[in-house]
Amino acid sequence: MNPLENRLIAPAVAAVLILLSSSLHSRTWTSADGVKTFEGELQSYDAASGKVSVILPNHKRITFKQEKLSADDIAWLEKNGNRPAGKATEVKELPDELPDPDGKEADMSKPVQVYILLGQSNMIGFGKPSKLQGIAAKKYPYLVDDADEWTVRRDVRNVFVMCSGNSPAKDHKNEWMTISGNIGPEIGIGHHVGHVTDAPVLILKSCIGNRSLGWDLLPPGSKPYEHGGKTQPGYRGTPDDPGGDTGGDMSKGWYAGCQYDGDVAAAKKALDNLDDYYPGAKDYEVAGFFWWQGDKDMRNAAHFEKYEENLIQLIKSLRKDFDAPGARFVTASLGQTQKGSKGGDGKILDAMEAVAKSDDPELEDKVAFVYTHPLSKGGSSSGHYGGNPETYMNVGEAMGKAMVELLQQNR
C-alpha cells in the first residue's frame, strides 16, 4: 500500500469507528488536492457564498470555503447540503392534544436544537400565571399534572437574556421549561417543538421592550433611504449622519441597529457558554427564529412602510450571524390588528404575510406567518393584552405549530 492510500484509507477506517460510537451523520471529507482527509458532520452549507460549516468529532466547529474540498465533496454538498437546520434530528408528528411531558431527559449525543426568540415587550411576556392556574387543566392540560402542579419538560431549556442596546446582557431566566413568573409565547413554542424533536431543545429569548425594526433593530445591510423629505439612517448610522458607521460604538449615543447588535451578541454569548444554559451540552445548531414585534414601528410611517424590506433583511442577517442558512423563521402579527386594517399595524401585518408567501428561494417554504387576532383575548400590544395568559399561550402554541410544519417540509 502506497503512502497516499495510507493517508486516505486510515482516516476512513477511523471514520467507521467514529460513526459507530458517535454520529451516523458524519462523513469523511477530502481536500481539493486529495492529500488530506478529516471526519466531521455537516452543520450548514450556503451555496451562494460557498461557505461550509462542519462539526468535528471533538465538537469543534470549523468554517471554510467549498473550494478547499474535493470535487466529489462539492458535488455531495450541492446535492445534500441545502437541507434545513435540524437535519440530524427526527421531527415527529404533532398529536391533536399534547400529552404531559414524560420527565425524561433528551438524548445528549445529539446537537441542541436552538430556537431564538426576538421582538419587543410582548415577546418578553406579560401573561399572569395566577390567571393561568385555574384554566390550564382544561385549556392547556400539558401544563399541569394530576396534582395540579406545573409540569416540567426536562428536554427543553428556557433561557431569557436581556440588554439595552449593545450593553452587556443579564440572565433573567435559565431553567427547564415550566411556568415560573410571567409568561410569553415561549411556553407554547417550547412544548410544541420539544414534543416533536428527538434532540435537546433550547428556547433562547433575547429581547427588550419598546424597540422598532426600522431603527433599534435595523439589521446589517440596511441602507439609508428617503422618507418624507428626510434621510433615514442605514445600519449603524445616526440621525445626524444617516450614511455613517458608528462601528457599534454607543459612546456617542444610540445608533440604527444598536438593539440588533445587542440582542445578537447576548444570544451568541449564551451559545458560546452552552453548558451553562443546557447542562451537559457540547454542540448546537440554530434551527429557527421566532419574531413577535411591530408595536413601535406601527407609529412611524418611515418604519412601517419599510417593514417588508427590513423583515427580509432581518431574516437574512440573522441566518448569517448565527451560521444557520437553512434556519426557519416564524412571524406573528399584533393581536389587535385585523386583516384589512389600513393603519400602520395593518401595513406590518401585510408585510409579514407577504414575506411568508414570497417565492424567493431563501424564503419560500422557510418562513411562516401567524395571524394572531383570532387568538387574542382582548386588549392590545401596547397594553400587553391586559396580562391575559391565554393570549400568550394561544400565540405561542400557534407559532410553535407553524415552526413544526416548516421543519417537517422536505423531510
N, C-alpha and C positions, 0 to 999 in steps of 0.2 A: 504493500500500500504506500503510495507516494505521500509527501507532506501535505499537499493540497487536499487529498482525500481525507487525511487525518484531521485537518482543520475543519472540514465540512461535516464529516461523519461523527466525530466525537461530540460536538455540540448537539447533534441530532439525537444521539443516544442519551445524553444528559437531558434533553428536552422531554424524552419519553418518561424519564423518572419524575421530572417536574410536573408533567401533565398528570401523572398518576397521583402525585402527592398534593397538588395544589389546584390548578385550574384547567378545565377541559377546553378553555378558550385561548390558551397560549399557543404560540406558533414560533417557528424558527425563522428569523429574518436574516437576509444575506446582503452584504454591502454591494454597492454598484460595481466594484471591481472583482467581486466574487471571492475575496480573500477572507473576510471576517464574517462571523455569524454571531447572533445573540438570540436569547429567548425572551419573549415578552408577549403581553396581551394588548391588543389594540384598544385604546381608550377612545380616540377620536381621529377623524380624518376630514380635512377641509379640501375638497377637490379644487376649489377656486384658487386657493393660495398654495396648495401642495403641502400644507403643514400636517405632520403626523405626530400623534402622541401615543406613547406605548408605556405600559406599566411593567417593570422588570420583576423577576421573582422575589427580589428583596423589597418590593413595594415602592421603589423609587420610580418617579415618573420622568421620562425623557421626551423632549420635543425636538423635531428636526424636519428638514425639507425632504420631500419624497425622492429627489434626485440622488440622495445618498444611498438609496436602496436599489436592489437588482430589478431588472425588467419584469421578472416573474412576480416579485413583491408588489411592484407598482400595478401590474395587471390585477393582482388579487385585491388590492385596495380599491381600484376602480369598480370592481365587481361587488365587493363586500363592505367597503369602508363607509358607506353612507347610511348605515343602519342607525336608528336613533339611540341616544344615550339610554342605558338600561338594557342593552343588548345581551349582557351576560346574565340577566335575570328573567325569570318567567313571570308573566303578568297574567294572573288568573281572572276568571270572570267574576263580576260582582253579583252577589245574590240580591234578591228583591229586598231583603232586610238584613243588615249586618248583624252577625252574632256577637255576643260578648267576646272581648279579647280572651285568648286561651291562656295568657300568662306566660307563654313560652318566649325565650329569648330568640333573637334572629340567628341565622347562620353566618357567623362572623368570618367564614372563609371567603365570603363574597364582598365586593366593594359596597360601601354605604351609598345608598341612593339618596342624593341630596336634592331637596326642593327649596328654592329660595323665594321668600315672600317679601314683596316690596309694595310701597304705596304711601298712604297718609295715615291719619289717626284711626280710621275705621279698620285698616289692616292691623293696626296695633290691637284694637278691640276694646269695646266698652260694654259688652254683654254682661249683665249681672248674674253671677252664679246662683244667688239666692232665689231668683225668679225661675231659674232653670231646674232647680232641685225638684220642685213639685210636678213638673210636666215631663221630665226626662224619661221616666219609665214607660210612658205612653207614646211619646213622640220620637224619642231618641233612645230606645231601650239598651243599646250597646254602651251607653254612658254609665249605667248603674248596674250593680249586681243584685242578687236575690235579697241582700240585706239593705238594699237602697243606698249602698255606698258607691262612690265614684270608682269606676273600673280604671285599670292601668294597663296600657299597652307597653310591654317590655321589649318590643321590636321596633318602636318608634320613639325617637328623642324629640323633645320640643324645646327649641332654643330661640331666645329672643335677645338680640343685641341692638343698642340704640346709641346714636351720636347726633350731635348738632353740627351740620356742615361736615368738614373733614377732620374735626377734632377727635380725640381718642374716644372709642366706644366703651360703654359699660354693659355688663351682662345683667339682663333683667329676668331671664328665665333659662334654666338648664336642668331639665328633668325628663322623666319618662312621660309619655302622652297621657295626661289625665286632666281633670278640672281642678284648677287652683288659681283663685283670683279671677279677675275679669277675663272674658274670652273674646277672641276674634274668630275669623274663619279658619284658623289653623286646626281647630278641633275636628271639624267636619272633613277638612282636607286630609289631615293625618290619619284618621281612622280609615278613610276610603283607600288612599294609596297604600297604606300599611297593610290592609287586608289582602290586597291583590299581589303584593310584592314578596317574592321568596328571598329577600335580602334585607339587611338592616336599612332603616329609613331615618333620615334626619330632616326634620322640618326646621328650617333656619330662617327666622324672620329678622330683617334688618331694615328698619324704617322709623320715621318720626312724623308727627303731625304737622299740618299747615305747610305743605310743600307742593309746588307745581311742577309738572313735567316741562312746561315751557320756560322755566327759569331755574329753580333749585335743583331739579332732577334732570336737567338737559343733558343728554348723553354725548359722549365723544363723537366727533364727526359732524356735529350740527354747526351750520354756517350762519353768519349774521344775515338778517333779512329785513326788508322794509315793511312797516305796517303803520298806517295812519300818519304817514309823513315822518316817521321816526325809525331809526335803525335799531332793531332788536339784537341783543348780544348773541354771538355764537358761543359754543362751548368754551368755557374759561375766559370769556370776555366779560366786560362790565358795562353798565350804562354809559359811563364816561369814555370807554374805549371798547366798543362793541366787537371790533375785529381783533382785539388784542388777545394776549395769552398770559394769564397770571402765573401759569406754571403750577397752579394748585396752591398758591401762597395766599392764606387768609389774612395776613398781617395788614393788608390794605383794605380789608373788608370782604364782603360776600361777593361771589362771582357766579356766573352761569354754570350750572353743573356741580356746584360745591357739595350739594347733598348727594348727588350721584356718586361723586368721589368718596364721600364718607361712608355711604351705605355699602358700596362695593368693598372698600377697604376693611370695614368691620366684618363683613361676611367672610372675606378671604382670611382675615386673622383667625377667625374661628376654625376655618378649614385647615389652616396651617398648624393648628393645635388640636387636631381632630380627636385625639384620645381624651382631651379634657372635656369634650362635649358629647362624644359617643365612646364610653369606656371600652377598651379592647379593640377599637377600630384602627386599621392600618392604612386603608385606602378608601377612596371615594370617587364618585363621578356625579357631576351635576346633571340630573335627569330632567329637571324642569323648573320653570319660574311661574309664580302667581302674581298678578298685578291688580290691585283694587285701589283706584285713585281717581281724581278728577274734580274734587270739590273746590280746590283753589283755582284750577285752570278755567272752570266754567264762568268765573267772574271777570275774565280778561280776554277780550276778543283776539288780541295778538297771540294768545296761547291756545284758546280752543279752536281757532281757525287753522292752526298749525298742528293740531293734535295728532292727526293720522300720520303725517310725515314724521313727527317726533317719536311716535309709538313704534313705527317701523325701525327707526334708527336705534331706539332703546333696545329692542329685541336683538338686533344685530350686534350692538355694543356689548350687551350682557353675555351673549354667547361667546364673543371673542374674549372678553375679560376673564371668563371662567373656563376657557378652553373647552367649550361644550357646543360645537356647531350644530349638533342634532337635538339639543335640548328643546323640549316642548314648552309652550307658553300659553297660559290661560288668563284672560282678562275678564273683568266684571264691571257692569255699569253701576251708576249710583242708584240706590234703592228707590228714591222718589221719582226718578225720571221715567216717563212713559215713552214708548216708541212714537215718533211723530212730533216730539217736542221741538219747538223752533228756537229755544234758548240755548245758552252755552252748554248746558248739561246735555241737551239733545244732540248738539254737534259732537260732543265727546262720545256719546252712545253710538252715533252713526260711524264715527271714526273707528271705534273698537270693532264694530260689526264688519266694516269694510276690510279691515286688516285680516280678520278671521276668514273672510271669504276670498282673499286675494289668491290669484293664480301664480304669483311669484314663487318659483321653486323653493326659495328659502322659507316661505310662509305657508304655502298650500299644504293642508293636512298636518300642519305642525303648530297651528295657532287656533285656539278655541275662544269663543265669546259666551259669557253667561249674562242673560237678561234678568236682572235681579228684582225688577219692580213687582212681579207676582210673588216673590219670595219675602219681600219686606213686610213687616208687621206695623208699619206706620212710622211717622217721624221722617227725618231727612238726614242726609250725610252730615250736614252742619251741626245738628243736634245729636249725632251719634245714635240715631234711631231710637231715642229715648232709653237707651241702655237695654232694649229688649233682646234677650239672648236668642230668641227664636230667629230673629233676622240674621244674626251672625252664624248660627248653626245652619240655617237654610242656605245661606250664600256659600258657606264653607263646604257643605255637602255637594252642592251643585258644581262648584269649582273642582272639587275632588273627583267627582264623576266625569267631568269634562276631561280632566287630565288622564284618567284611566282610559277613556275612549281614544285619546291621542296615542297613548302608549301601546294600545292593542293594535293599532294600524300597522300594516307591513310586517306583522309578526309571522 
